[in-house]
Amino acid sequence: MKTNSFQVVVGEDKIAVITMDVPGETMNTLRSEFGEEVRQILDFLGSQSDLSGVVFTSGKPDSFIAGADINMLAACETREDVYKLSRDGHKLLNELAALSVPVVAAINGPCLGGGLELALACDYRVISNSPKTVLGLPEVQLGILPGGGGTQRLPKLVGIAKSLDMMLTGKQLRPKQAVKLGVADEMVPHTVLLEAAKKWVSKGKRKSAKPRLKGIEKVLEMTPMGRNVIYDQALKTVMKKTQGNYPAPAKIIECVKASTGNLEEGLKMEAGHFADLVMSPESAALRSIFFATTEMKKETGAGEVKPSKVNKAMVLGGGLMGGGIANVTAVKAKVPVRIKDIGHQGISAALASTWKQLDKKVKRRHLTAADRDKTMNMMTGTVDYSGVKDVDMVVEAVFEDLNLKHQMVKDVELHCGDETIFASNTSSLPIGQIAEAASRPDKVIGLHYFSPVEKMPLVEVIAHKGTSPETIATTVAFAKKQGKTPIVVQDCAGFYVNRILAPYMNEAANLVLEGEPIDKLDKALVKFGFPVGPVTLLDEVGIDVGAKISPILEAELGSRFASPPAFAKLLADDRKGRKNGKGFYKFDAKKKGKKPVDESVYKVLGVTPDGRLSDSELAERCVVQMLNEAVRCLDEGIIASARDGDIGAIFGIGFPPFLGGPFRYIDSLGPARLVDLLKGYETRFGDRFAPCERLLAMAAADERFYS
C-alpha cells in the first residue's frame, strides 16, 4: 500500500517494510497530517494475518526522521490543542508498540525528537555506522520536553540517570555511543542496514527492556530512596546551570519520576507538561530563535544576488583569532587555507592548535587518522605572499591599528587576484575607513568573528557604502560554510554586537566604582540569564581591549560611550585580565573551579565594596542600556530587522535565549515600561540613560517590534 508520505511493501519473507519519504523535502519530519496515514498503515498491518514482522525505515539517503515539524506547535492556539496533539501521538505509537509481531527501526542519518520516540516504540533499533547518524531527544533546547512518549520509554530502556542526561542536555549520540548505552541494539554498514534489521525480526517480540546498569548507578536505581538521590542531584545541577529561568528541565525530571509507574499515567503527565511548556513564554522565545535561524539559512544577505564559490582562502595573522578562523575554514568549510604571519612561530602555533583539536577526535574515534591528515593538508603557512595569487577570500586578523590594516589591504591587492575579497576581522574600526586604502573598495568587507572562533556561532558581515552585493553574498555564504550564523550589518564604529555590549560593560564598571562587589555583580547578571557576568567577561576578553574600543566608540558615536575611569586605573596597574594573569579575579593555574576575586583590585580602584543594590537593580541598570542601544541600531539601519538584532545578541554575547533577544524582551516589557526605567535612571545618572527617539515614539503609540 502507499500513502502520500509512506509506502508499505510486504515481501516473500512476510516482513512489511514501511518506508517514510516526505515528498519535496530533504529530511523527514513528523507532521500532524500524518496521523491519518499512519492509521491507514496500522489498519493494513492488522489485516495481514500471516505477517512475521515490520521494519520501519526512511526513503531519504541521509535522514531517518529529524524530529517533529515545529510548525505544528505554532499552529496550536490553546493548551488543549497541544495536549490533544501529544495524546494523539501517544495513541498511534502505543498501537505500533502493541502490534503482535516484532517491529524494528532501521535508522540511517538523524533520528531526533519525535523520530527517536517512534524508534523507542519499536522492539529493536538497528543503526548505520554513517557519520551522519545521530540519536537524541533535543526538545529541551526549544523549552519543551519529549511529547511522544520519550520521557517514559527511554528510562525503561537505558535507566533513569542516562535518560535524564540525554533529555536535560539534548545531547546527540553517535552510533557507537547509542549501542553502548543500549538505545540501539546493533550498528552495521548502511549497505546492509535493511537486511540486518530483518534478522532482528526473528528474535520475536521484546518482552521487556532491561537497562545496562553497573556499580553505584545500579544500586541507586534499584530503590525508591536511591532514585530520589538521582532526581534531587539532577534538579540541583540544572537549577545551578539555568538559574531557574527555564521551566522545561524540572518538568522533564517530574515525568521521568513517573516512568517507574503505570505507562498510561506517565504518558498523561508527559502530555500535560508538554502542553504547559509549549504555551510558555520561554518556549515561544526559544522557538522564535529556531525559526529565525532557519529563515536566515536561506538568505544570501544581498537579495537575489548569488554568491561566488570560495575555492581557496588566506588568513592574515596566526594568533588566537587568525588560528581560529583558519581552523573553521579548513575543518568546517573544507576550504584550503593559507596562513600568513610575520614569523614561523605564529604559523606553527595556529597549525598546532588545529592538530591538537583533530587528534583529540581521532583518539575518541570520532574521526579517522586519515581524515585528520587530509584536513591538516588543507592548511599551509607563509611568511610572505607566496602561493596566494589564486585565493578568493582573504580574512585579516591583525592588530586593531588602522595604518596596519591599510597596509594589509595594499599588500593583498598587490599579490592577489582582481576578484579577491578582503575581509577584515576588526572589532571596532569602521570598514569604510579601512576601505579608503583600497583601489577596489567594492571588494572590501568586514567579517567580525567572536572568540573562541571554533565555538562562537555568530559572525557579523559588515558592508560599507561601497561594498558590492556580490561581495556581501559571497562572504555570507563563506561564513555559513564555516558553520557560522552570519548577520549582515551596516558600517559604523562597533558595528552591532560590540556597540550594544559597550554600554552594558561600561555600566558594570560604573557599578564597581560605586562599591558594588565584583562577584555579586557577576552573579546578578548570571541570574538574569547571561552565561557569564560582565566583569568575568571583561577579564576574559581583555581589559586592554575594552579600554581600546571605548575611545573609538566615543569618538564616532558620542559621550554616552565614554569609558569609566576604572579602565585607566586598571591598565596603570598592568591588569589586562586572563592574558597576563592579572585582572578582577585571581588566575591561579593550580586551582580548579571558581576563581576568587582579587581583593587588591578594590584598592587600585579606590573603592570599598559594600553591596547596597539588589540583584534585580544591578541587572536592570546594565541591561536597559543595552536595550536602548539595540533600538538605536535598528533605527539607524545598522541591523536590517529586529530578528537580526535578536540573533546577533543571543549568538554573539549570550543574551538570555529564554527572553528571545533584546527586541522580544522589549516587547514583553512594553516600550513604555522601558522608557520609564530609562528616564528614572537618566534623572539619577545623566544623559547616558536617555531613551532614544524610536523608543519614545513606540511607547507613545504602544507599538511592538513583532506582531
Residue, then its C-alpha position, 0 to 999 in steps of 0.5 A: m500500500k502507499t500513502n502520500s508520505f509512506q509506502v508499505v511493501v510486504g515481501e516473500d519473507k512476510i516482513a512489511v517494510i514501511t518506508m517514510d519519504v516526505p515528498g519535496e523535502t530533504m529530511n523527514t519530519l513528523r507532521s500532524e497530517f500524518g496521523e491519518e496515514v499512519r492509521q491507514i498503515l496500522d489498519f493494513l498491518g492488522s489485516q495481514s494475518d500471516l505477517s512475521g514482522v515490520v521494519f520501519t525505515s526512511g526513503k531519504p539517503d541521509s535522514f531517518i526522521a529529524g524530529a517533529d515539524i515545529n510548525m505544528l506547535a505554532a499552529c496550536e492556539t490553546r493548551e488543549d490543542v497541544y495536549k490533544l496533539s501529544r495524546d494523539g501521538h501517544k495513541l498511534l505509537n502505543e498501537l505500533a508498540a502493541l502490534s503482535v509481531p516484532v517491529v524494528a527501526a532501521i535508522n540511517g542519518p538523524c533520528l531526533g525528537g519525535g523520530l527517536e520516540l517512534a524508534l523507542a516504540c519499536d522492539y529493536r533499533v538497528i543503526s548505520n555506522s554513517p557519520k551522519t547518524v545521530l540519536g537524541l531527544p533535543e526538545v529541551q533546547l526549544g523549552i519543551l520536553p519529549g511529547g511522544g512518549g520519550t520521557q517514559r520509554l527511554p528510562k525503561l530502556v537505558g535507566i533513569a540517570k542516562s535518560l535524564d542526561m540525554m533529555l536535560t542536555g539534548k545531547q546527540l549520540r553517535p552510533k557507537q555511543a547509542v549501542k553502548l548505552g543500549v538505545a540501539d541494539e546493533m550498528v552495521p554498514h548502511t549497505v546492509l542496514l535493511e537486511a540486518a534489521k530483518k534478522w532482528v525480526s526473528k528474535g520475536k517480540r521484546k518482552s521487556a527492556k532491561p537497562r545496562l546498569k553497573g556499580i553505584e548507578k545500579v544500586l541507586e536505581m534499584t530503590p525508591m530512596g536511591r532514585n530520589v538521590i538521582y532526581d534531587q542531584a539532577l534538579k540541583t545541577v540544572m537549577k545551578k546551570t539555568q538559574g531557574n529561568y527555564p521551566a522545561p528541565a524540572k518538568i522533564i525530571e517530574c515525568v521521568k519520576a513517573s516512568t517507574g509507574n503505570l505507562e498510561e499515567g506517565l504518558k498523561m503527565e508527559a502530555g500535560h507538561f508538554a502542553d504547559l511548556v509549549m504555551s510558555p513564554e520561554s518556549a515561544a522565545l526559544r522557538s522564535i530563535f529556531f525559526a529565525t535561524t532557519e529563515m536566515k539559512k536561506e538568505t544570501g544577505a544581498g537579495e537575489v544576488k548569488p554568491s561566488k564559490v570560495n575555492k581557496a582562502m588566506v588568513l592574515g595573522g596566526g594568533l588566537m583569532g587568525g588560528g581560529i578562523a583558519n581552523v573553521t575554514a579548513v575543518k568546517a568549510k573544507v576550504p584550503v587555507r593559507i596562513k600568513d604571519i610575520g614569523h614561523q612561530g605564529i604559523s606553527a602555533a595556529l597549525a598546532s592548535t588545529w592538530k591538537q583539536l583533530d587528534k583529540k577526535v581521532k583518539r575518541r574515534h570520532l574521526t579517522a587518522a586519515d581524515r585528520d591528515k587530509t584536513m591538516n593538508m588543507m592548511t599551509g603557512t607563509v611568511d610572505y605572499s607566496g602561493v596566494k595569487d589564486v585565493d578568493m577570500v582573504v580574512e585579516a586578523v591583525f592588530e586593531d591599528l588602522n595604518l596596519k590594516h591599510q597596509m594589509v589591504k595594499d599588500v593583498e591587492l598587490h599579490c592577489g587576484d582582481e576578484t579577491i575579497f578582503a575581509s577584515n576581522t576588526s572589532s571596532l574600526p569602521i570598514g569604510q575607513i579601512a576601505e579608503a586604502a583600497s583601489r577596489p573598495d567594492k571588494v572590501i568587507g568586514l567579517h567580525y568573528f567572536s572568540p573562541v572562533e571554533k565555538m562562537p556561532l555568530v559572525e557579523v558581515i559588515a558592508h560599507k557604502g561601497t561594498s558590492p552585493e556580490t561581495i556581501a553574498t559571497t562572504v555570507a555564504f563563506a561564513k555559513k560554510q564555516g558553520k557560522t550564523p552570519i548577520v549582515v550589518q551596516d558600517c559604523a564604529g562597533f558595528y552591532v554586537n560590540r556597540i550594544l555590549a559597550p554600554y552594558m560593560n561600561e555600566a558594570a564598571n560604573l557599578v564597581l566604582e560605586g562599591e558594588p562587589i565584583d562577584k555579586l555583580d557577576k552573579a546578578l547578571v548570571k541570574f538574569g540569564f547571561p552565561v557569564g557576568p560582565v566583569t568575568l567577561l571583561d577579564e576574559v576578553g581583555i581589559d586592554v581591549g575594552a579600554k581600546i574600543s571605548p575611545i573609538l566608540e566615543a569618538e564616532l558615536g558620542s559621550r554616552f560611550a565614554s569609558p569609566p575611569a576604572f579602565a585607566k586605573l586598571l591598565a596603570d596597574d598592568r591588569k589586562g585580565r586572563k592574558n597576563g594573569k592579572g585582572f578582577y579575579k585571581f588566575d591561579a593555574k593550580k586551582k580548579g573551579k571558581k576563581p576568587v576575586d582579587e581583593s587588591v583590585y578594590k584598592v587600585l580602584g579606590v573603592t570599598p565594596d559594600g553591596r547596597l543594590s539588589d540583584s534585580e537593580l544591578a541587572e536592570r541598570c546594565v541591561v536597559q542600556m543595552l536595550n536602548e542601544a539595540v533600538r538605536c541600531l535598528d533605527e539607524g539601519i545598522i541591523a536590517s530587522a529586529r530578528d537580526g538584532d535578536i540573533g546577533a545578541i543571543f549568538g554573539i554575547g549570550f543574551p538570555p535565549f529564554l527572553g528571545g533577544p533584546f527586541r522580544y524582551i522589549d516587547s514583553l516589557g512594553p516600550a513604555r515600561l522601558v522608557d520609564l526605567l530609562k528616564g528614572y535612571e537618566t534623572r539619577f545618572g545623566d544623559r547616558f540613560a536617555p531613551c532614544e527617539r524610536l523608543l519614545a515614539m513606540a511607547a507613545a503609540d504602544e507599538r511592538f517590534y513583532s506582531 
